[in-house]
């Protein structure tokens, strides 16, 4: 379970950098990246379930 959490948090910083860069080019794409990141943290992980 700890490895799953660590893997999820490893995606955070690159995703936020991507969203920041996209904000200057395409605001909608930036918001979609942020929404996807939020869903990644909110939804339960299927691999951890079993």
PDB file of N, CA, C and O in Angstrom, chain B, residues numbered from 101:
ATOM      1  N   UNK B 101       0.820  -1.188   0.000  1.00  0.00           N
ATOM      2  CA  UNK B 101       0.000   0.000   0.000  1.00  0.00           C
ATOM      3  C   UNK B 101       0.876   1.269   0.000  1.00  0.00           C
ATOM      4  O   UNK B 101       0.554   2.241  -0.682  1.00  0.00           O
ATOM      5  N   UNK B 102       1.959   1.258   0.748  1.00  0.00           N
ATOM      6  CA  UNK B 102       2.844   2.422   0.797  1.00  0.00           C
ATOM      7  C   UNK B 102       3.467   2.680  -0.567  1.00  0.00           C
ATOM      8  O   UNK B 102       3.635   3.832  -0.967  1.00  0.00           O
ATOM      9  N   UNK B 103       3.810   1.613  -1.284  1.00  0.00           N
ATOM     10  CA  UNK B 103       4.398   1.773  -2.618  1.00  0.00           C
ATOM     11  C   UNK B 103       3.400   2.419  -3.574  1.00  0.00           C
ATOM     12  O   UNK B 103       3.778   3.228  -4.421  1.00  0.00           O
ATOM     13  N   UNK B 104       2.131   2.060  -3.438  1.00  0.00           N
ATOM     14  CA  UNK B 104       1.089   2.648  -4.294  1.00  0.00           C
ATOM     15  C   UNK B 104       0.953   4.134  -4.012  1.00  0.00           C
ATOM     16  O   UNK B 104       0.857   4.939  -4.938  1.00  0.00           O
ATOM     17  N   UNK B 105       0.945   4.500  -2.740  1.00  0.00           N
ATOM     18  CA  UNK B 105       0.826   5.912  -2.372  1.00  0.00           C
ATOM     19  C   UNK B 105       2.040   6.684  -2.876  1.00  0.00           C
ATOM     20  O   UNK B 105       1.899   7.784  -3.410  1.00  0.00           O
ATOM     21  N   UNK B 106       3.219   6.118  -2.711  1.00  0.00           N
ATOM     22  CA  UNK B 106       4.445   6.777  -3.168  1.00  0.00           C
ATOM     23  C   UNK B 106       4.412   6.982  -4.676  1.00  0.00           C
ATOM     24  O   UNK B 106       4.797   8.044  -5.165  1.00  0.00           O
ATOM     25  N   UNK B 107       3.958   5.977  -5.416  1.00  0.00           N
ATOM     26  CA  UNK B 107       3.885   6.101  -6.873  1.00  0.00           C
ATOM     27  C   UNK B 107       2.909   7.196  -7.277  1.00  0.00           C
ATOM     28  O   UNK B 107       3.171   7.938  -8.224  1.00  0.00           O
ATOM     29  N   UNK B 108       1.788   7.307  -6.571  1.00  0.00           N
ATOM     30  CA  UNK B 108       0.817   8.352  -6.891  1.00  0.00           C
ATOM     31  C   UNK B 108       1.400   9.739  -6.642  1.00  0.00           C
ATOM     32  O   UNK B 108       1.231  10.639  -7.464  1.00  0.00           O
ATOM     33  N   UNK B 109       2.083   9.917  -5.515  1.00  0.00           N
ATOM     34  CA  UNK B 109       2.638  11.223  -5.193  1.00  0.00           C
ATOM     35  C   UNK B 109       3.817  11.585  -6.088  1.00  0.00           C
ATOM     36  O   UNK B 109       4.139  12.764  -6.234  1.00  0.00           O
ATOM     37  N   UNK B 110       4.459  10.603  -6.680  1.00  0.00           N
ATOM     38  CA  UNK B 110       5.566  10.860  -7.606  1.00  0.00           C
ATOM     39  C   UNK B 110       5.054  11.559  -8.871  1.00  0.00           C
ATOM     40  O   UNK B 110       5.809  12.268  -9.536  1.00  0.00           O
ATOM     41  N   UNK B 111       3.785  11.361  -9.200  1.00  0.00           N
ATOM     42  CA  UNK B 111       3.212  11.991 -10.393  1.00  0.00           C
ATOM     43  C   UNK B 111       2.833  13.458 -10.164  1.00  0.00           C
ATOM     44  O   UNK B 111       2.639  14.204 -11.124  1.00  0.00           O
ATOM     45  N   UNK B 112       2.730  13.867  -8.913  1.00  0.00           N
ATOM     46  CA  UNK B 112       2.263  15.213  -8.590  1.00  0.00           C
ATOM     47  C   UNK B 112       3.088  16.345  -9.162  1.00  0.00           C
ATOM     48  O   UNK B 112       2.566  17.125  -9.958  1.00  0.00           O
ATOM     49  N   UNK B 113       4.356  16.472  -8.792  1.00  0.00           N
ATOM     50  CA  UNK B 113       5.146  17.614  -9.264  1.00  0.00           C
ATOM     51  C   UNK B 113       5.227  17.745 -10.788  1.00  0.00           C
ATOM     52  O   UNK B 113       5.059  18.851 -11.302  1.00  0.00           O
ATOM     53  N   UNK B 114       5.480  16.653 -11.534  1.00  0.00           N
ATOM     54  CA  UNK B 114       5.500  16.821 -12.993  1.00  0.00           C
ATOM     55  C   UNK B 114       4.141  17.245 -13.562  1.00  0.00           C
ATOM     56  O   UNK B 114       4.070  18.008 -14.525  1.00  0.00           O
ATOM     57  N   UNK B 115       3.076  16.741 -12.955  1.00  0.00           N
ATOM     58  CA  UNK B 115       1.734  17.096 -13.432  1.00  0.00           C
ATOM     59  C   UNK B 115       1.430  18.568 -13.184  1.00  0.00           C
ATOM     60  O   UNK B 115       0.841  19.238 -14.032  1.00  0.00           O
ATOM     61  N   UNK B 116       1.835  19.069 -12.015  1.00  0.00           N
ATOM     62  CA  UNK B 116       1.618  20.490 -11.730  1.00  0.00           C
ATOM     63  C   UNK B 116       2.466  21.378 -12.646  1.00  0.00           C
ATOM     64  O   UNK B 116       2.013  22.444 -13.062  1.00  0.00           O
ATOM     65  N   UNK B 117       3.676  20.952 -12.957  1.00  0.00           N
ATOM     66  CA  UNK B 117       4.509  21.719 -13.906  1.00  0.00           C
ATOM     67  C   UNK B 117       3.864  21.737 -15.284  1.00  0.00           C
ATOM     68  O   UNK B 117       3.834  22.771 -15.951  1.00  0.00           O
ATOM     69  N   UNK B 118       3.350  20.589 -15.707  1.00  0.00           N
ATOM     70  CA  UNK B 118       2.669  20.511 -16.994  1.00  0.00           C
ATOM     71  C   UNK B 118       1.455  21.431 -17.019  1.00  0.00           C
ATOM     72  O   UNK B 118       1.245  22.161 -17.988  1.00  0.00           O
ATOM     73  N   UNK B 119       0.665  21.397 -15.967  1.00  0.00           N
ATOM     74  CA  UNK B 119      -0.527  22.255 -15.897  1.00  0.00           C
ATOM     75  C   UNK B 119      -0.143  23.732 -15.909  1.00  0.00           C
ATOM     76  O   UNK B 119      -0.817  24.546 -16.540  1.00  0.00           O
ATOM     77  N   UNK B 120       0.927  24.073 -15.219  1.00  0.00           N
ATOM     78  CA  UNK B 120       1.384  25.465 -15.195  1.00  0.00           C
ATOM     79  C   UNK B 120       1.785  25.922 -16.589  1.00  0.00           C
ATOM     80  O   UNK B 120       1.400  27.006 -17.026  1.00  0.00           O
ATOM     81  N   UNK B 121       2.552  25.101 -17.285  1.00  0.00           N
ATOM     82  CA  UNK B 121       2.965  25.448 -18.643  1.00  0.00           C
ATOM     83  C   UNK B 121       1.797  25.531 -19.604  1.00  0.00           C
ATOM     84  O   UNK B 121       1.739  26.426 -20.448  1.00  0.00           O
ATOM     85  N   UNK B 122       0.870  24.601 -19.477  1.00  0.00           N
ATOM     86  CA  UNK B 122      -0.298  24.607 -20.349  1.00  0.00           C
ATOM     87  C   UNK B 122      -1.190  25.818 -20.116  1.00  0.00           C
ATOM     88  O   UNK B 122      -1.886  26.258 -21.031  1.00  0.00           O
ATOM     89  N   UNK B 123      -1.178  26.355 -18.920  1.00  0.00           N
ATOM     90  CA  UNK B 123      -2.033  27.499 -18.601  1.00  0.00           C
ATOM     91  C   UNK B 123      -1.735  28.696 -19.499  1.00  0.00           C
ATOM     92  O   UNK B 123      -2.624  29.504 -19.768  1.00  0.00           O
ATOM     93  N   UNK B 124      -0.499  28.814 -19.962  1.00  0.00           N
ATOM     94  CA  UNK B 124      -0.141  29.921 -20.841  1.00  0.00           C
ATOM     95  C   UNK B 124      -0.556  29.682 -22.287  1.00  0.00           C
ATOM     96  O   UNK B 124      -0.644  30.615 -23.086  1.00  0.00           O
ATOM     97  N   UNK B 125      -0.809  28.415 -22.610  1.00  0.00           N
ATOM     98  CA  UNK B 125      -1.145  28.048 -23.985  1.00  0.00           C
ATOM     99  C   UNK B 125      -2.622  27.733 -24.136  1.00  0.00           C
ATOM    100  O   UNK B 125      -3.292  28.232 -25.040  1.00  0.00           O
ATOM    101  N   UNK B 126      -3.122  26.890 -23.231  1.00  0.00           N
ATOM    102  CA  UNK B 126      -4.502  26.427 -23.328  1.00  0.00           C
ATOM    103  C   UNK B 126      -5.033  26.215 -21.913  1.00  0.00           C
ATOM    104  O   UNK B 126      -4.681  25.237 -21.253  1.00  0.00           O
ATOM    105  N   UNK B 127      -5.866  27.119 -21.458  1.00  0.00           N
ATOM    106  CA  UNK B 127      -6.389  27.070 -20.101  1.00  0.00           C
ATOM    107  C   UNK B 127      -7.220  25.822 -19.853  1.00  0.00           C
ATOM    108  O   UNK B 127      -7.136  25.219 -18.783  1.00  0.00           O
ATOM    109  N   UNK B 128      -8.012  25.435 -20.828  1.00  0.00           N
ATOM    110  CA  UNK B 128      -8.863  24.253 -20.675  1.00  0.00           C
ATOM    111  C   UNK B 128      -8.018  22.999 -20.478  1.00  0.00           C
ATOM    112  O   UNK B 128      -8.335  22.169 -19.625  1.00  0.00           O
ATOM    113  N   UNK B 129      -6.968  22.853 -21.241  1.00  0.00           N
ATOM    114  CA  UNK B 129      -6.086  21.695 -21.103  1.00  0.00           C
ATOM    115  C   UNK B 129      -5.428  21.688 -19.727  1.00  0.00           C
ATOM    116  O   UNK B 129      -5.278  20.630 -19.116  1.00  0.00           O
ATOM    117  N   UNK B 130      -5.040  22.850 -19.243  1.00  0.00           N
ATOM    118  CA  UNK B 130      -4.437  22.955 -17.923  1.00  0.00           C
ATOM    119  C   UNK B 130      -5.414  22.504 -16.844  1.00  0.00           C
ATOM    120  O   UNK B 130      -5.048  21.757 -15.937  1.00  0.00           O
ATOM    121  N   UNK B 131      -6.651  22.958 -16.949  1.00  0.00           N
ATOM    122  CA  UNK B 131      -7.664  22.558 -15.970  1.00  0.00           C
ATOM    123  C   UNK B 131      -7.963  21.065 -16.034  1.00  0.00           C
ATOM    124  O   UNK B 131      -8.243  20.444 -15.009  1.00  0.00           O
ATOM    125  N   UNK B 132      -7.905  20.492 -17.220  1.00  0.00           N
ATOM    126  CA  UNK B 132      -8.131  19.054 -17.360  1.00  0.00           C
ATOM    127  C   UNK B 132      -7.014  18.248 -16.710  1.00  0.00           C
ATOM    128  O   UNK B 132      -7.267  17.205 -16.107  1.00  0.00           O
ATOM    129  N   UNK B 133      -5.788  18.724 -16.830  1.00  0.00           N
ATOM    130  CA  UNK B 133      -4.671  18.053 -16.166  1.00  0.00           C
ATOM    131  C   UNK B 133      -4.867  18.108 -14.653  1.00  0.00           C
ATOM    132  O   UNK B 133      -4.658  17.107 -13.967  1.00  0.00           O
ATOM    133  N   UNK B 134      -5.261  19.253 -14.134  1.00  0.00           N
ATOM    134  CA  UNK B 134      -5.490  19.391 -12.695  1.00  0.00           C
ATOM    135  C   UNK B 134      -6.663  18.533 -12.229  1.00  0.00           C
ATOM    136  O   UNK B 134      -6.615  17.943 -11.149  1.00  0.00           O
ATOM    137  N   UNK B 135      -7.696  18.465 -13.028  1.00  0.00           N
ATOM    138  CA  UNK B 135      -8.844  17.611 -12.697  1.00  0.00           C
ATOM    139  C   UNK B 135      -8.424  16.137 -12.669  1.00  0.00           C
ATOM    140  O   UNK B 135      -8.808  15.393 -11.766  1.00  0.00           O
ATOM    141  N   UNK B 136      -7.645  15.731 -13.652  1.00  0.00           N
ATOM    142  CA  UNK B 136      -7.158  14.358 -13.684  1.00  0.00           C
ATOM    143  C   UNK B 136      -6.290  14.038 -12.476  1.00  0.00           C
ATOM    144  O   UNK B 136      -6.368  12.941 -11.922  1.00  0.00           O
ATOM    145  N   UNK B 137      -5.478  14.980 -12.076  1.00  0.00           N
ATOM    146  CA  UNK B 137      -4.633  14.780 -10.911  1.00  0.00           C
ATOM    147  C   UNK B 137      -5.476  14.669  -9.640  1.00  0.00           C
ATOM    148  O   UNK B 137      -5.199  13.832  -8.780  1.00  0.00           O
ATOM    149  N   UNK B 138      -6.493  15.506  -9.522  1.00  0.00           N
ATOM    150  CA  UNK B 138      -7.383  15.427  -8.368  1.00  0.00           C
ATOM    151  C   UNK B 138      -8.101  14.077  -8.323  1.00  0.00           C
ATOM    152  O   UNK B 138      -8.237  13.477  -7.257  1.00  0.00           O
ATOM    153  N   UNK B 139      -8.552  13.613  -9.466  1.00  0.00           N
ATOM    154  CA  UNK B 139      -9.220  12.312  -9.517  1.00  0.00           C
ATOM    155  C   UNK B 139      -8.260  11.183  -9.172  1.00  0.00           C
ATOM    156  O   UNK B 139      -8.658  10.204  -8.541  1.00  0.00           O
ATOM    157  N   UNK B 140      -7.029  11.304  -9.570  1.00  0.00           N
ATOM    158  CA  UNK B 140      -6.029  10.296  -9.251  1.00  0.00           C
ATOM    159  C   UNK B 140      -5.895  10.138  -7.736  1.00  0.00           C
ATOM    160  O   UNK B 140      -5.760   9.020  -7.239  1.00  0.00           O
ATOM    161  N   UNK B 141      -5.932  11.242  -7.010  1.00  0.00           N
ATOM    162  CA  UNK B 141      -5.796  11.183  -5.561  1.00  0.00           C
ATOM    163  C   UNK B 141      -7.101  10.793  -4.869  1.00  0.00           C
ATOM    164  O   UNK B 141      -7.074  10.179  -3.802  1.00  0.00           O
ATOM    165  N   UNK B 142      -8.236  11.142  -5.462  1.00  0.00           N
ATOM    166  CA  UNK B 142      -9.521  10.879  -4.813  1.00  0.00           C
ATOM    167  C   UNK B 142     -10.030   9.461  -5.011  1.00  0.00           C
ATOM    168  O   UNK B 142     -10.580   8.861  -4.086  1.00  0.00           O
ATOM    169  N   UNK B 143      -9.853   8.929  -6.195  1.00  0.00           N
ATOM    170  CA  UNK B 143     -10.405   7.608  -6.490  1.00  0.00           C
ATOM    171  C   UNK B 143      -9.560   6.512  -5.854  1.00  0.00           C
ATOM    172  O   UNK B 143      -8.334   6.610  -5.800  1.00  0.00           O
ATOM    173  N   UNK B 144     -10.227   5.471  -5.376  1.00  0.00           N
ATOM    174  CA  UNK B 144      -9.459   4.365  -4.793  1.00  0.00           C
ATOM    175  C   UNK B 144      -8.656   3.651  -5.872  1.00  0.00           C
ATOM    176  O   UNK B 144      -9.027   3.643  -7.046  1.00  0.00           O
ATOM    177  N   UNK B 145      -7.570   3.065  -5.456  1.00  0.00           N
ATOM    178  CA  UNK B 145      -6.691   2.370  -6.396  1.00  0.00           C
ATOM    179  C   UNK B 145      -7.144   0.919  -6.536  1.00  0.00           C
ATOM    180  O   UNK B 145      -7.278   0.216  -5.534  1.00  0.00           O
ATOM    181  N   UNK B 146      -7.378   0.469  -7.754  1.00  0.00           N
ATOM    182  CA  UNK B 146      -7.844  -0.898  -7.986  1.00  0.00           C
ATOM    183  C   UNK B 146      -6.783  -1.920  -7.609  1.00  0.00           C
ATOM    184  O   UNK B 146      -7.127  -3.014  -7.162  1.00  0.00           O
ATOM    185  N   UNK B 147      -5.518  -1.604  -7.774  1.00  0.00           N
ATOM    186  CA  UNK B 147      -4.446  -2.537  -7.431  1.00  0.00           C
ATOM    187  C   UNK B 147      -4.359  -2.763  -5.919  1.00  0.00           C
ATOM    188  O   UNK B 147      -4.001  -3.856  -5.479  1.00  0.00           O
ATOM    189  N   UNK B 148      -4.677  -1.760  -5.137  1.00  0.00           N
ATOM    190  CA  UNK B 148      -4.616  -1.899  -3.695  1.00  0.00           C
ATOM    191  C   UNK B 148      -5.786  -2.722  -3.157  1.00  0.00           C
ATOM    192  O   UNK B 148      -5.711  -3.294  -2.069  1.00  0.00           O
ATOM    193  N   UNK B 149      -6.867  -2.771  -3.937  1.00  0.00           N
ATOM    194  CA  UNK B 149      -8.038  -3.512  -3.500  1.00  0.00           C
ATOM    195  C   UNK B 149      -7.865  -5.006  -3.612  1.00  0.00           C
ATOM    196  O   UNK B 149      -8.559  -5.781  -2.954  1.00  0.00           O
ATOM    197  N   UNK B 150      -6.938  -5.395  -4.446  1.00  0.00           N
ATOM    198  CA  UNK B 150      -6.743  -6.769  -4.424  1.00  0.00           C
ATOM    199  C   UNK B 150      -6.490  -7.623  -5.495  1.00  0.00           C
ATOM    200  O   UNK B 150      -6.340  -8.829  -5.300  1.00  0.00           O
TER     201      UNK B 150
END
